[in-house]
Amino acid sequence: MARKSSKKSKSSKQLVQKELTKGQVRKLKALRKSVGEDIGTKAFNQWLKTQKKDEEGNLDKTAEAIAGDLGALIKEKHLAIPRGGYLLTRGRGRVIVTRAAAD
């Protein structure tokens, strides 16, 4: 009888890796290097299933808080955001809001 090949094509592996974050790709490569291709991939898939999935992606809590506060100020007409955006920087215990430079 002829055996079916159990190897996956390289393009399918690359497609999966494109969906992973940079840290996840590093972990996958490290596992594959330390215990081998097949076992490393199985271990990574098991680990990935145990990880909490963010439905909205990775959200920055600080950015959410700033957006909420700025949103309230905009609604009260105390703040106008210029066309082209703004930059937030930290400086001596405060947040500095400046216009973004046009490129």
C-alpha positions as CSV (number, residue, x, y, z in Angstrom):
1,M,0.0,0.0,0.0
2,A,1.1,3.5,-0.7
3,R,1.6,5.7,2.3
4,K,0.1,9.2,2.4
5,S,2.5,11.9,3.2
6,S,1.9,13.4,6.6
7,K,4.1,16.4,6.0
8,K,2.4,19.8,5.6
9,S,3.5,22.1,2.8
10,K,5.8,24.9,3.7
11,S,3.2,27.5,2.5
12,S,0.6,26.3,5.0
13,K,3.2,26.6,7.8
14,Q,4.1,30.1,6.7
15,L,0.4,31.1,6.5
16,V,-0.1,30.1,10.1
17,Q,3.0,31.9,11.2
18,K,1.8,35.1,9.6
19,E,-1.3,35.1,11.9
20,L,0.9,34.8,15.0
21,T,2.4,37.6,17.0
22,K,6.1,38.1,17.1
23,G,6.4,36.6,20.5
24,Q,4.4,33.5,19.5
25,V,6.6,33.0,16.4
26,R,9.7,33.2,18.7
27,K,8.2,30.6,21.1
28,L,7.3,28.3,18.1
29,K,10.8,28.5,16.7
30,A,12.4,27.8,20.1
31,L,10.2,24.8,20.7
32,R,10.9,23.4,17.2
33,K,14.7,23.9,17.8
34,S,14.8,22.3,21.2
35,V,12.5,19.3,20.8
36,G,12.2,18.9,17.0
37,E,9.8,20.0,14.3
38,D,6.8,17.7,15.0
39,I,6.9,17.6,18.8
40,G,7.6,21.4,19.0
41,T,4.6,22.1,16.7
42,K,2.3,19.9,18.8
43,A,3.5,21.5,22.0
44,F,3.0,25.0,20.6
45,N,-0.5,24.2,19.5
46,Q,-1.4,22.9,22.9
47,W,0.1,26.0,24.6
48,L,-1.7,28.3,22.1
49,K,-5.1,26.7,23.0
50,T,-4.6,27.4,26.7
51,Q,-3.8,31.1,26.0
52,K,-6.6,33.7,26.6
53,K,-7.8,35.2,23.3
54,D,-8.5,38.9,23.1
55,E,-11.6,39.3,20.9
56,E,-10.7,42.9,20.3
57,G,-7.0,42.3,19.9
58,N,-4.3,43.7,22.1
59,L,-5.6,46.9,23.7
60,D,-3.4,49.3,25.6
61,K,-5.1,50.1,28.9
62,T,-3.4,53.5,29.1
63,A,-4.5,54.4,25.6
64,E,-8.1,53.4,26.5
65,A,-8.0,55.6,29.6
66,I,-6.6,58.6,27.6
67,A,-9.1,58.1,24.8
68,G,-12.0,58.0,27.3
69,D,-10.8,61.2,29.0
70,L,-10.2,63.0,25.8
71,G,-13.6,61.8,24.4
72,A,-15.3,63.4,27.4
73,L,-13.5,66.7,26.9
74,I,-14.3,66.7,23.2
75,K,-18.0,66.2,23.9
76,E,-17.9,69.1,26.4
77,K,-16.3,71.3,23.8
78,H,-13.2,71.9,26.0
79,L,-10.9,70.3,23.5
80,A,-10.5,70.3,19.8
81,I,-8.3,67.7,18.1
82,P,-6.5,69.3,15.1
83,R,-6.8,67.7,11.7
84,G,-3.7,65.4,11.3
85,G,-3.8,64.2,14.9
86,Y,-1.8,64.8,18.0
87,L,1.1,63.4,20.0
88,L,1.1,62.6,23.7
89,T,4.3,62.7,25.5
90,R,5.2,62.4,29.2
91,G,7.1,65.1,30.9
92,R,7.9,65.8,34.5
93,G,4.7,64.2,35.9
94,R,2.3,65.4,33.3
95,V,1.1,64.5,29.8
96,I,1.9,67.0,27.0
97,V,-0.4,67.2,24.0
98,T,1.2,68.6,20.8
99,R,0.2,68.7,17.2
100,A,1.6,65.9,15.1
101,A,4.2,67.0,12.5
102,A,3.0,66.8,8.9
103,D,5.2,64.5,6.9
